[in-house]
Amino acid sequence: MEIPMGLRYDKLGPKVVKALQGRFFEAWYFSEPQEAVEKVFSLIPKTDTISWGGSMSATALNLTALAAEKGYNVIDRDKAANPAERMELMRQALLCDTYLIGTNALTEDGQLVNIDGNGNRVAAMTFGPKQVIVVVGMNKVCKTLEDAYTRARTIAAPANAQRFPTYKTPCNETGTCANCNSPDSICSFIVHTRICRPAGRVKVILVGKDLGL
């Protein structure tokens, strides 16, 4: 008999939460996306300035649009009039109060692995914003750290490259990682976050659904 993924997620999710907490992250698991959305905004004071990195998971949950609708002050790079303004907004985002982000992979023992092209997303995760809220679909959970790196390099990165069809990378042509040195590579920075410091700054919200790439 085939076991529904939701049942597996509900059994595994709380164990991953406990592992994250053991590494000084704040963490929660929710079976339903709406519960996760409510938790996200319960963690953000109304006085906070919010920004975000490129996150298909945050987009899937409509978090960025909801932040504006709820009256938060937002730093939205997509509102920039030109590339120079966009870059300036990305810099400003590194000093926001709350930064929303996804992750490329998360291990069962509570470690995050992320790949970034420009570095702004992983920079915010490691230092700058007062708090970082990471929204993660259970499809991102990997057994081991090696599995997490493999997922980030061979699944997440090629899939994300497809979002930018003008990028001239081998994975955009073939769909598979070639460990390239292309000028358009979106794999410039690989960050492995094994412990949250200061404790509680990074908050991880696991969702019992498939979210993001």
Protein Blocks (a to p, Z undefined) as FASTA:
>chain_A
ZZdfklmmmmmmmmmmmmmmmnopacdddfblklmmmmmmmmpcfkbccdddddfklmmn
ommmmmmmnopacddfklpfbfklmmmmmmmmmmcfbdcdddfbdcfkopacdddfklmm
mmmmmgopfbdcddddfklpcfblmlmmmmmmmmmmmmmmmmmmmbccfklmnopaehia
bfklcblbccddfbdcdehkaccdddfbdedZZ
